[in-house]
Amino acid sequence: MLIDNHGRQLSYLRFAVTDRCNLRCFYCMPEEGLNWLSRAELMTYEEMMRACSVLVNMGIDKIRITGGEPFVRKDIMHLLSGLAALDGLKDLSMTTNGVLTAPYVAEMKMLGIRNVNLSLDTLDPNRFFSITLRDEFKNVMNTLEELLRNDMNVKINAVVMEGKNTQDIIPMVELTKHLPVSVRFIEEMPFNGDGHVYTGLNWNHVRILDEIKQAYPDVRKEIDAVGSTSYNYTIPGHKGSIGIIAAYSRTFCGSCNRIRITPQGTLRNCLYDDGVMNIRDLMRSGVGDDELKNSLLKAFSQRAKDGWEAERLRSENKSAHESMATIGG
C-alpha cells in the first residue's frame, strides 16, 4: 500500500502515452497544434511497461491510459496487451476522443478493459466542429455505439465552456434516460497550451448543478466512492447517471489517490504541479528497480496538500497554461 505525506493512499496511475491528438479542441491547445515531442523524447513501450510494473508492485492497482489521443500512437494495442497481463493490476482503463477507437473496442474487451472515458463536449455536429476544428463527430458517435454494444462501462466527459456548449448540458443529461452511460460535466481548466492566463470560472460545479436542477428538480445525490473526482447524481427513471467534476475548484483533493506520468516520463503528483521527477531519465541512466522505487517513494512523500498548493509551488514564471495533451487528460 502506498501512502503519501498527507495519509492518502495512492492506487491510481494516469499514464499519457503521447502528446499528439487528432482534434484541436480550443480549451486544450492552439489551432495550429503544439511542438510535438520527438520519438526520442517519448518513453518507449518497454520503458512504460517497466515503470508500470514497478508501480503496480508498489501498490498501484488501477492504470488509465490517456494522451493526447492514445490511438494515434502506433501499436498501442501491443502496450495494452502487456499492461493487461500485469499481476496485481485490477483495472486497466482508457480515455479517448473516439475518432479512431471503434475498430479496437472488441479487442479491448478481450483484454479485460471494461471502463472507457469518451471525450464528447456536445451532441451537435456543428458545435462539435467549432470546438474541435475537425469533422469527426460521426466517428465519435460510432465509437460510443460500439462501446455500448460491447457492454463497456462508458463515461462521457464534457468540458463546460461559457459561450460554447452550455446549451448542451440538458441534452447531454437526456442521454442518460435511455443509455447506461455516466455523463460527467467538467469545469474548464487553464491548460489551454497557448500561454494566456486563465482568470476565472463562471460555470463552476455549483452553477452546472443548478442548470440541471432547473430541468430535473428530482435529481438525486448519490454516495461518492472513495477517491472520486466527481459529485455523482441520478435521475429517477434514467438508465444512466450524472457526474460533475470540480476540476478548477479542486474540491476533491483531500481524497486524491492518483498520480500522473507524462509522455516524456515526468511524474506529476498533481495535475497542477509542474513535475517532480523524470522516470524516463532515471531508467535511461541505468538505475535498477530498487533505486527507482526509492526515488518514487521520496516523490510521494512530498505531495502538495491540494491543487492550489501545487500550483503555488510551480517553478517561478511557469504558470499553469500548458496543454492537457502534454500532461495527460
FENZI-V753212 format. One record per backbone hydrogen bond with DSSP energy under -0.5 kcal/mol. CO is the residue of the C=O (numbers start at 0). NH is the residue of the N-H. If there is no record, write none. Layout:
BEGIN
co=CO nh=NH
co=CO nh=NH
END
This chain:
BEGIN
co=0 nh=2
co=1 nh=9
co=3 nh=6
co=7 nh=3
co=8 nh=10
co=9 nh=1
co=10 nh=60
co=10 nh=61
co=11 nh=258
co=12 nh=14
co=12 nh=63
co=13 nh=15
co=13 nh=260
co=14 nh=16
co=14 nh=65
co=19 nh=67
co=19 nh=68
co=24 nh=27
co=24 nh=28
co=29 nh=32
co=33 nh=35
co=37 nh=40
co=37 nh=41
co=43 nh=47
co=44 nh=48
co=45 nh=49
co=46 nh=50
co=47 nh=51
co=48 nh=52
co=49 nh=53
co=50 nh=54
co=51 nh=55
co=52 nh=56
co=53 nh=57
co=54 nh=58
co=54 nh=59
co=55 nh=58
co=60 nh=89
co=60 nh=90
co=61 nh=12
co=62 nh=64
co=62 nh=92
co=63 nh=14
co=64 nh=94
co=65 nh=16
co=66 nh=328
co=67 nh=66
co=67 nh=69
co=68 nh=71
co=69 nh=72
co=72 nh=75
co=74 nh=77
co=74 nh=78
co=75 nh=79
co=76 nh=80
co=77 nh=81
co=78 nh=82
co=79 nh=83
co=80 nh=84
co=81 nh=84
co=82 nh=85
co=85 nh=88
co=87 nh=89
co=90 nh=62
co=90 nh=92
co=91 nh=113
co=92 nh=64
co=93 nh=116
co=94 nh=69
co=95 nh=118
co=97 nh=101
co=100 nh=103
co=100 nh=104
co=101 nh=104
co=103 nh=107
co=104 nh=108
co=105 nh=109
co=106 nh=110
co=107 nh=111
co=107 nh=112
co=108 nh=111
co=113 nh=115
co=113 nh=152
co=114 nh=93
co=115 nh=117
co=115 nh=154
co=116 nh=95
co=116 nh=118
co=117 nh=119
co=117 nh=156
co=122 nh=124
co=123 nh=127
co=124 nh=128
co=125 nh=129
co=126 nh=130
co=127 nh=131
co=128 nh=132
co=130 nh=25
co=131 nh=23
co=133 nh=135
co=135 nh=139
co=136 nh=140
co=137 nh=141
co=138 nh=142
co=139 nh=143
co=140 nh=144
co=141 nh=145
co=142 nh=146
co=143 nh=147
co=144 nh=148
co=145 nh=149
co=146 nh=151
co=147 nh=150
co=151 nh=153
co=152 nh=115
co=153 nh=181
co=154 nh=117
co=154 nh=156
co=155 nh=157
co=155 nh=183
co=156 nh=119
co=157 nh=185
co=158 nh=160
co=159 nh=187
co=160 nh=163
co=160 nh=164
co=160 nh=165
co=164 nh=167
co=165 nh=168
co=167 nh=171
co=168 nh=172
co=169 nh=173
co=170 nh=174
co=171 nh=174
co=171 nh=175
co=172 nh=175
co=173 nh=176
co=173 nh=177
co=174 nh=177
co=174 nh=178
co=175 nh=238
co=175 nh=239
co=176 nh=238
co=178 nh=180
co=179 nh=153
co=180 nh=182
co=180 nh=240
co=181 nh=155
co=181 nh=183
co=182 nh=184
co=182 nh=242
co=183 nh=157
co=184 nh=244
co=185 nh=159
co=189 nh=191
co=190 nh=323
co=196 nh=198
co=201 nh=203
co=203 nh=207
co=204 nh=208
co=205 nh=209
co=206 nh=210
co=207 nh=211
co=208 nh=212
co=209 nh=213
co=210 nh=214
co=211 nh=214
co=211 nh=215
co=215 nh=218
co=219 nh=233
co=224 nh=227
co=228 nh=245
co=229 nh=231
co=230 nh=243
co=231 nh=221
co=232 nh=241
co=233 nh=219
co=234 nh=237
co=240 nh=182
co=241 nh=232
co=242 nh=184
co=243 nh=230
co=243 nh=245
co=244 nh=186
co=244 nh=246
co=245 nh=249
co=245 nh=250
co=251 nh=254
co=252 nh=255
co=256 nh=10
co=256 nh=11
co=258 nh=13
co=259 nh=267
co=260 nh=15
co=261 nh=264
co=262 nh=42
co=264 nh=278
co=265 nh=261
co=266 nh=275
co=266 nh=276
co=267 nh=259
co=269 nh=272
co=276 nh=266
co=276 nh=278
co=277 nh=281
co=278 nh=282
co=279 nh=283
co=280 nh=284
co=281 nh=286
co=282 nh=285
co=287 nh=291
co=288 nh=292
co=289 nh=293
co=290 nh=294
co=291 nh=295
co=292 nh=296
co=293 nh=297
co=294 nh=298
co=295 nh=299
co=296 nh=300
co=298 nh=301
co=299 nh=4
co=299 nh=302
co=305 nh=309
co=306 nh=310
co=307 nh=311
co=308 nh=312
co=310 nh=313
co=314 nh=317
co=318 nh=320
co=320 nh=192
co=320 nh=194
co=322 nh=325
co=322 nh=326
co=323 nh=327
END
